[in-house]
């Protein structure tokens, strides 16, 4: 990452902030953007205090002029652009994304504008800069909601399915320009203090059961994977969507129950059918 320049959208907190910090730790100069300019500035200042190179800007990724200005600011300030992490997202389940029948159309529009239009605009304005410097990497933060059905996130899931498709198309179209595009699908991630606050709740117990790992994800798990796929070490990786979710998408829906019941019911069924 030494000498590379990266933009991370939605970097005011969570995965975006962790990713910006990880890239800076590895030697990249990072432009952190967020709709909340103050939070992005605070995160950039933290990076600088730790010896990294970072700058912040307030950006609404739905606004085409703002996204164009974002890429221009990175090249003006740091001289080039090598990496774009499209992380900014609207997670609107609490606002009515859990019932299609009662959902307001405006909620659907908001989710797609932020989660799909935003990354599209980021790609549109980053790619010309990449071409001028011989290549670059786009990492789109997607979600397992884009590949499986959920009863709670209609608009969000549709937007993330679109991100996975956009990733493949960008990789196919611009790969010969030495431009890679990869999607990362994080699982449930939370800070240690948040997990402690939820300890013993039914929700946390349910999530634990459906992970193949003994813990839920941390922001650093996602940030480190993003940094890897954005690095030259992953130079042959493009067009793919990668689950970083503790094995959730890899398991059969009944895997958690199988841990409790074991294989005895299957053996009894085989004997009843005359199997060995």
C-alpha positions in Angstrom: 0.0 0.0 0.0 3.0 2.3 0.4 2.5 5.3 -2.0 -1.1 4.3 -2.9 -4.0 6.7 -2.7 -7.4 5.5 -1.6 -10.9 6.9 -1.2 -13.2 5.3 1.4 -16.8 6.5 1.4 -19.0 6.2 4.5 -15.8 6.4 6.5 -17.3 8.3 9.5 -17.7 5.1 11.5 -18.0 1.3 11.4 -16.5 -0.6 8.6 -15.6 2.5 6.6 -13.6 4.0 9.4 -11.9 0.7 10.2 -11.0 0.2 6.5 -9.6 3.7 6.2 -7.5 3.2 9.3 -6.2 -0.2 8.0 -5.3 1.2 4.6 -3.4 4.1 6.2 -1.6 1.8 8.6 -0.3 -0.1 5.5 1.0 3.1 4.0 -1.8 4.5 1.8 -2.9 8.1 1.8 -6.6 8.1 2.4 -9.5 10.5 1.7 -12.3 9.7 4.1 -15.7 10.9 3.0 -19.1 10.7 4.7 -22.4 12.5 4.6 -21.5 13.5 8.1 -18.4 15.6 7.5 -17.6 16.0 11.2 -17.4 12.3 11.8 -15.2 11.8 8.8 -12.9 14.6 10.0 -12.7 13.1 13.4 -11.6 9.7 11.9 -9.1 11.4 9.6 -7.6 13.2 12.6 -7.2 9.9 14.5 -5.3 8.5 11.5 -3.0 11.5 11.4 -2.3 11.3 15.1 -1.2 7.8 14.6 1.3 8.9 11.9 -0.8 8.2 8.9 -1.8 10.4 6.0 -5.5 11.2 5.7 -7.9 14.0 4.8 -11.7 14.2 5.1 -14.5 15.6 3.1 -18.3 15.7 3.4 -19.9 13.9 0.4 -23.4 12.8 -0.5 -22.8 9.9 -2.8 -26.2 10.4 -4.4 -25.0 13.7 -5.8 -23.1 13.3 -9.1 -21.3 16.6 -8.8 -20.2 15.8 -5.3 -18.8 12.4 -6.3 -16.9 13.9 -9.2 -15.5 16.5 -6.8 -14.5 13.8 -4.4 -12.3 12.0 -6.9 -10.8 15.3 -8.0 -10.0 16.2 -4.5 -8.1 13.0 -3.9 -6.0 13.5 -7.0 -5.5 17.2 -6.3 -4.4 16.6 -2.7 -2.4 13.4 -3.1 -1.5 13.4 -6.8 -3.2 10.2 -8.0 -5.9 7.7 -7.2 -5.4 4.0 -6.9 -8.2 2.5 -4.7 -11.9 3.3 -4.3 -13.8 1.6 -1.5 -17.6 2.1 -2.0 -18.8 1.6 1.5 -21.4 4.3 2.1 -24.8 2.7 2.5 -28.4 3.3 3.8 -29.5 0.6 6.2 -33.1 1.4 6.5 -34.7 -1.7 8.1 -35.8 0.3 11.1 -37.7 2.7 8.8 -40.0 0.1 7.2 -37.8 -2.1 4.9 -39.2 -5.2 6.6 -42.6 -5.3 4.9 -43.0 -4.7 1.2 -46.7 -4.3 1.5 -46.5 -1.3 3.8 -43.1 0.1 2.5 -43.1 3.7 1.2 -41.8 3.9 -2.3 -39.5 6.7 -1.2 -37.8 4.3 1.2 -37.1 2.0 -1.7 -35.7 4.9 -3.8 -33.5 6.1 -1.0 -31.9 2.6 -0.5 -31.1 2.3 -4.2 -29.9 5.8 -4.6 -27.4 5.5 -1.8 -26.5 1.8 -2.1 -26.4 1.4 -5.9 -26.4 4.8 -7.5 -23.6 6.0 -5.2 -21.2 3.2 -6.0 -22.0 3.5 -9.7 -21.1 7.2 -9.6 -17.9 6.4 -7.7 -16.9 3.9 -10.4 -17.8 6.3 -13.1 -15.5 9.1 -11.8 -12.7 6.9 -10.4 -12.1 4.8 -13.6 -10.8 7.8 -15.7 -8.2 8.5 -13.0 -7.2 4.9 -12.8 -6.7 4.8 -16.6 -4.4 7.8 -16.4 -2.1 6.1 -13.9 -2.1 2.6 -15.3 -4.8 0.9 -13.2 -6.6 0.7 -10.0 -8.9 -1.2 -7.7 -12.6 -0.8 -6.7 -13.9 -2.6 -3.7 -17.7 -2.5 -3.4 -19.0 -3.3 0.1 -22.0 -5.6 -0.6 -23.9 -8.0 1.7 -25.1 -11.5 1.9 -28.6 -9.9 1.7 -27.8 -9.6 -2.0 -27.6 -13.3 -2.6 -30.1 -14.8 -0.2 -33.7 -14.0 0.6 -34.5 -12.3 4.0 -37.9 -11.4 5.4 -36.6 -8.1 6.8 -34.6 -6.2 4.2 -36.3 -5.9 0.8 -34.8 -2.6 -0.5 -31.4 -3.2 1.0 -31.1 -6.7 -0.4 -32.1 -5.6 -3.9 -29.6 -2.8 -3.8 -26.8 -5.2 -2.7 -27.7 -7.7 -5.5 -27.3 -4.8 -7.8 -23.8 -4.1 -6.3 -22.7 -7.7 -7.0 -23.9 -7.3 -10.6 -22.2 -3.9 -11.0 -19.0 -5.5 -9.7 -19.0 -8.2 -12.3 -19.7 -5.8 -15.1 -17.0 -3.3 -14.2 -14.5 -6.1 -13.9 -15.5 -7.4 -17.4 -15.5 -4.0 -19.1 -12.4 -2.4 -17.6 -10.2 -5.4 -16.7 -7.9 -4.9 -19.7 -7.2 -1.4 -18.4 -5.6 -3.0 -15.3 -8.7 -2.1 -13.3 -10.0 -4.7 -10.8 -13.4 -4.6 -9.2 -14.3 -6.9 -6.2 -17.2 -7.1 -3.9 -17.0 -7.9 -0.2 -20.0 -9.2 1.7 -19.6 -8.6 5.4 -21.5 -10.7 7.9 -22.7 -9.4 11.3 -20.0 -7.2 12.7 -20.0 -5.3 16.0 -17.6 -3.7 18.4 -16.8 -5.6 21.6 -18.7 -3.2 23.7 -21.8 -3.6 21.6 -21.6 -7.4 21.9 -21.2 -7.1 25.6 -24.3 -4.9 25.8 -26.3 -7.5 23.8 -24.9 -10.5 25.8 -27.6 -13.0 26.6 -30.2 -11.6 24.3 -32.2 -13.9 22.0 -31.0 -12.0 18.9 -27.4 -12.5 19.8 -27.9 -16.2 20.7 -29.7 -16.7 17.3 -26.8 -15.0 15.4 -24.2 -17.1 17.3 -26.0 -20.3 16.3 -25.9 -19.6 12.6 -22.2 -18.8 12.5 -19.6 -21.5 11.8 -17.1 -19.5 13.9 -17.2 -19.2 17.7 -17.7 -15.4 17.5 -19.4 -12.7 15.4 -17.4 -10.5 13.2 -15.4 -7.4 14.1 -14.8 -4.3 12.0 -11.2 -5.2 11.7 -12.1 -8.6 10.1 -13.7 -6.7 7.2 -11.1 -4.0 7.0 -8.2 -6.4 6.8 -9.9 -8.4 4.0 -10.7 -5.2 2.1 -7.0 -4.1 2.4 -5.9 -7.5 1.1 -8.2 -7.5 -2.0 -7.2 -3.9 -2.7 -3.5 -4.8 -2.6 -1.2 -6.1 -5.3 -1.1 -9.5 -3.6 -4.7 -10.0 -4.9 -3.8 -8.9 -8.4 -5.5 -11.9 -10.0 -8.8 -11.4 -8.1 -11.6 -9.5 -9.9 -15.3 -9.7 -10.7 -16.0 -11.9 -7.6 -18.1 -11.3 -4.5 -16.5 -12.6 -1.2 -18.4 -13.5 1.9 -16.5 -12.5 5.1 -19.3 -13.6 7.4 -18.0 -16.4 9.7 -19.4 -19.1 7.4 -23.1 -18.0 7.5 -23.7 -18.2 3.7 -21.7 -21.4 3.4 -23.9 -23.4 5.8 -27.1 -25.3 5.1 -30.1 -23.6 6.7 -30.5 -26.5 9.2 -26.8 -26.6 10.1 -27.3 -24.9 13.5 -30.0 -27.5 14.4 -27.8 -30.4 13.2 -25.2 -29.4 15.8 -27.8 -30.1 18.5 -29.5 -33.2 17.0 -26.4 -34.8 15.5 -26.7 -37.5 12.9 -29.0 -39.8 14.8 -32.2 -38.9 13.0 -30.5 -39.5 9.7 -29.2 -42.9 10.8 -32.7 -43.9 12.0 -34.2 -42.8 8.7 -31.6 -44.8 6.7 -32.4 -47.9 8.8 -36.1 -47.5 8.2 -35.5 -47.3 4.5 -33.2 -50.4 4.6 -30.0 -48.4 4.3 -26.7 -49.4 5.8 
